[in-house]
Amino acid sequence: MTSPERVRRAIDFGHPDRLPIIHAFLPGGLIRHREALLEVFRRYPSDFGPSEHEIPSSTHIGMEGYHRQYVDDWGVTWTERYEGIIGIPTEYPLADWSALDAFRPPEPPACSGEQFDKHRAATAEHKRRYYTLASAGTLYERLQQLRGYENLAYDLVEDRLEIHRLADMVVEYNLGWIARGAKLGAHGMGFADDWGTQRQLAISPQLWRRFFKPRYQRMFEAAQAGNCHVHFHSDGQIMAIIPDLMEIGVDCLNPQFSCMDLPALAQLVRGRLCVLTDLDRQYVLPFGTPQQVKAHVREIVRLFATPAGGLIGRGEIGPDVPLQNVEAMFEAFAEYGVVAEAAGS
């Protein structure tokens, strides 16, 4: 079975031959482990892309003495304190609404022309060999980056006209990326917004449904019209909106396991929604033993896998994850990843 077929069958509950896996790592993890990490990837190839990655030239993996600032395409100033881990926004171009009238988002990506055609030709072989996942961007996080977290919270509660205008601007930009990904023939479209705190949703579910749900639905429908699976990632405790995400078309959910009641999550989604695992990266992956990592994987497979599929193996490798735990994770995916057998064990 080819990788694209294996992943599609896992998402669509079409009986994959085994558990698909994906390599998920922060650049900081690659800076720390370097060639040793790539060797593990070669032994356990990803169904989403090649196992070779460029190793960053730097060997700096600590916070002390590192400082970098840059401005992104939206005019947001970012500050990094740890190389290989994304920084935080520290200056917001729309901190004052008076700047909105003159504000212009970046140009949407091209969906035609010579460069686009070259890129489409270059990715053709990749699509035959791997399941391809195109990025569709963020919405909630983009609004935070443009306005600042506290400003955005007030905007949403006050239901300001400006925040509706800005949100629709972001959606239109994302729709450009969705159109590009679909035209390139991507198998899936990846959406991401970190919606939860450790304990609950960052805003009320009612406000989320009123303001954000219809905008997500518009983007998800565009992805579906392009014949793409809808993938959605969120950190935090998001149980309150998972039924809504399922209702508006999410095919594959990547929730933060360390914030969730896993048996309750499994009861909600098992057999109905494919889960891209986020093995516990707060406790088990960085601080557990290899035996604990394997036991964690086995329990995840028991909870979420079905004989028809519904599970994809993933664990994020940051600079705090020991290499032996990375090995244990992939060994366990292989050992317990015969879905039909593992689901019944």
Secondary structure, 3 states (H helix, E strand, C coil): CCHHHHHHHHHHCCCCCCCCECCEECHHHHHHHCHHHHHHHHHCCCCCCCCCCCCCCCCCCCCCCCCEEEECCCCCEEEECCCCCCCEEEECCCCCHHHCCCCCCCCCCCCCCHHHHHHHHHHHHHHHHCCCEEEEECCHHHHHHHHCHHHHHHHHHHCCHHHHHHHHHHHHHHHHHHHHHHHCCCCEEEEECCCECCCCECCCHHHHHHHHHHHHHHHHHHHHHCCCEEEEEECCCCHHHHHHHHHCCCCEEEECHHHCCHHHHHHHHCCCCEEECCCCCCCHHHHCCHHHHHHHHHHHHHHHCECCECEEECCEECCCCCHHHHHHHHHHHHHHCCHHHHHCC
